[in-house]
Amino acid sequence: MTSSSVRPRRTTLAVPGSSQKMIDKARGLSVDAVFLDLEDACAPTAKEDGRRTIVKSLNEGGFEGKIRTVRVNDWTTPWTYRDVVEVVGEAGANLDCIMLPKVQEPSHVQALDLLLTQLEKSVGLEVGRIGIEVQIETAKGLLAIDAIAQASPRVETLIFGPADFMASIQMKSLVVGEQPLGYDVGDAYHHILMSILMAARAHDKQAIDGPYLAIKDLAGLEAVAKRSAALGFDGKWVLHPTQVELINEIFSPAQDDFDHAENILDAYAWCTSENGGARGAAMLGDEMIDEASRKMAIVISGKGRAAGMERTSVWQPPEQ
């Protein structure tokens, strides 16, 4: 992955771009990323003012340690072009990514890429620095996801948009993320989540789960978040401060797992060295480790390090 695409995104906080109060509050929350929304959370009559509020807020700063993203409107609307031109043109130096919703084909991403390139050149920004976060919210988008993931080197994340997706496939449910009534065999979302995850991993992108709208139902949030975290998703959206701590925890490795992963990496590096006998496989306690073990450990170690974790136990080579 590129250095930008592996930035931690355990928690991505959705913030209405038209609400200065909520933007100000977001600055102090312990989230990995913040996106200021010009789409669904911003009424049509408030979008113009929302752009100005977002530009002002980005230029004021205060988002240290957080990925700064703006979600623009999708290409079928009359607002997308002005969203991108005004935000990037006036605050591009203080912006990390543009989030594009309802992506249904590679051309949607390519059009945004071209517009970003023109804007970066016109205002003197490094070309290619601003990333693209892609939302998959329709059946058509899911079917084209492999091509979408490859549409631009700017693409950093593939994001599941559950509410619009449920409407797209006419799922018999009004509760976002919950199993539809009558579906009692397995998980109705498994194919969708795995399709997004496979495309992300095949093309070195991050996979992000979308929001859970029942703000007060932390038990429901935990169950849904653990589902995507178990599959290997990198993070999930949060809509309210009460959701942040739980999601950060779910998408971070357990301390014992992080320590074990670090020890596997140390032990395997020593075993394969000349001092360790140049062995391709060795024992770590009661466990045999090999190259496959190393690859699995890299995943856990990388997520832990990105979350700022520190190991509590250190492996030592056996005495010779």
Residue, then its C-alpha position, 0 to 999 in steps of 0.5 A: m500500500t502507499s503511505s497514504s492508504v495505510r493511514p489508520r481509519r478505525t473510526t471515521l466520524a461523519v459531521p454535517g458540513s453545515s454545522q459549525k458547532m458539530i465541526d468544532k466538537a469533532r476536533g476534540l474527539s479521539v477519532d482517526a478520521v473526520f469527514l465533513d459532509l456536503e451530501d446527505a447530512c447537508a440540506p439542498t438549501a444549505k449546501e452553498d453555505g456548507r461549502r463556506t463553513i467547511v473551507k473556513s473550518l479546514n483552514e482554521g485547523g485543529f484536526e491534528g492527527k486526523i484524516r481530513t475528508v470532505r464528502v461531496n455530492d454524487w455526479t448525478t446531482p447539480w452540486t458536485y462540480r462546485d463542491v470540489v472546486e470550492v473546497v479544493g480550490e480554497a482549502g486543498a492544502n488542508l485537505d487529505c481526501i475527497m469522498l465520492p458517494k454512490v459510485q457506480e462505475p469507474s468513470h465516476v472516479q476518473a472524472l473526479d481524478l481529472l478534476l482534482t488534478q486540474l485544481e491541484k495544478s491551478v492552485g499549486l498543490e502537489v499533484g496526486r496528494i489528495g486521495i479519493e474515498v469511494q462509497i459503494e451504495t448500489a447493486k451496480g456499484l458492487l458489480a463494478i467494484d473491481a474496476i472501480a478500485q483500479a480507476s485511479p491511484r488516488v483511491e484509498t478506501l472502499i466504503f460500504g454505504p448500507a442504507d442506500f444499498m439496502a434501498s438499491i436491492q429493495m431489501k425488506s428492512l428499515v433498520v440499517g445494518e440489521q438482518p431483514l425480517g424473515y432472513d434467518v440463515g446466515d448473514a444477509y450482508h456477507h456477500i456485500l461485505m466480502s465483495i468490498l473486502m476482496a476488491a480492497r485487498a486485491h488492490d491495496k485499498q482499505a475497506i471501511d464499514g458504513p454507519y449504524l444509525a441507532i445511536k443509543d443501541l450500543a449493543g447493536l452497534e457492537a454486534v454489527a461492527k464485530r461482524s465486519a471487523a472479524l472479516g478484516f475491515d479496517g474501520k467503521w463510521v461513527l455518528h456520535p461521540t458515544q460510539v467512538e470508544l467502542i469502535n476504536e476498541i473493536f478495530s484495534p487488535a487485542q493487546d495479547d494478539f498484538d504482543h503475539a504478532e510482534n513476537i512472531l515477527d521477531a522470532y521468525a526474523w531470528c530463525t531465518s537468520e544465520n544466527g538462528g540456523a537459517r530455518g524456514a520454520a521453527m517453534l515459538g513456544d508450542e506453536m510452529i511458525d513459518e512464512a505464512s505465520r509472518k504474513m498473518a502477524i504483519v497484519i495484526s502488528g500493522k493495525g496495532r502500530a497504526a493504532g499507537m499500541e505498544r507491546t507489553s512482552v518481548w521475545q528473546p532468542p534462546e541461549q546458544 
